Structure formats: C-alpha cells, structure tokens
Amino acid sequence: MTVRPWKIPESVLVVIHTPALDVLLIRRADADDFWQSVTGSRDLADEPLALTAAREVAEETGIDCREGSALASQLRDWQLQNVYEIYPRWRARYAPDVTHNTEHLFGLCVPDRLVPRLDAREHTAWQWLPYRAAADACFSPSNAEAILLLPQFAQ
C-alpha cells in the first residue's frame, strides 16, 4: 500500500486575464458551484513558486507559460500572499495539525480569450468574464479580492 504524502500548505493562485481585463474562471469538479482561478499547492517544499504557478496553469488549463514558452514573460508574481483557514471539506489532505494555507498571488496575461483544455477530474467548465463579474462569481473571498486587484497589476 502506497502512503500518499500530505499536501504542502503553501499554494499559488494565478489570475489568468486578457489585456482587456477579462478573467478566466474554472469550475471545480468536486464542488459544482465553486468557480475559481487556477490554484494549486507546491509539490515540494523547495519548489520555486513561479514553477508551481506555471505547472498548475498547464495542468488545469493546458496553457503553457513555463520557462521558454511564448507566454513565460507574461506570468508575473504579484508579491502578495493570503493566509486563510483551509475549508474543512479539504482539510484531510493535510497533516492533522495543519489548519491554514499560505497562498501566493500571480497573474498571467494572455493575448485573447483562449479556450482552455480542462482535466475533467479537476474542473468541469470554464468561462471568461469581465474582472468585476469574475470576482462576483468566485466562491473564495481571497480569489475575489485578487481579481479586484487586477487593474493595479495588469499594466
């Protein structure tokens, strides 16, 4: 029997947007009413956050912003972080004493409303919305707040 390691309570949130400030939201497969930006945890404690962000974007949307790609220069670390309590429904993924996660904010500017390639095990739908409507549609307050910061970082 293989023992799966605990999730690392440090993650990235990547707001994917166009120059016109339209934002890509994806709907979680395990929570039908949860719309969100790309998010995911570090695989290793020393994994660089930009690598985590690029990996999660590729895994969740099929958009390549890894080093050497055409979009690599458009992935920006906003140098902001949120610390929040992990929702009880997902806390079993973490070590028993872990209750909070640190989330690092990134933005990815894409040239236009791209069609993402979703992994159906993780996400079931996608939509592009103007940034204020996208913030309203998010289930996570920290995700909504990050989207509302977009005009400051999209310059």
C-alpha angles and dihedrals in degrees: 000000000000116000112217113222120240119265114259109245093228120090146160131239114202119196105205110202145159125237086259088059096250108152130213115228125186127199118232117240093217095051114035096199096047112105116181149153120258110295137167147146131258112266091212129024091241097042108128110250093232089056090050090050094049092045093050093047090052094045096046102036109013089238110139115219096147121132110292095024125118090251098044093103091052094063106095130186106222090201090230130118139189126207113204140165112263111244109255092236090065101033094097088071089068133064112282095255095049116103104150137055130205111221122196117207124229135169128211118196113204122188096242143349098302122196107243125217106227129202102230091212089065108025135021106188144012138204139180115224136172106267098256092050089046090054090051091051096053119103092206118075091208091052091049091049091050091052091050088056090058097101089059094052103034095075 
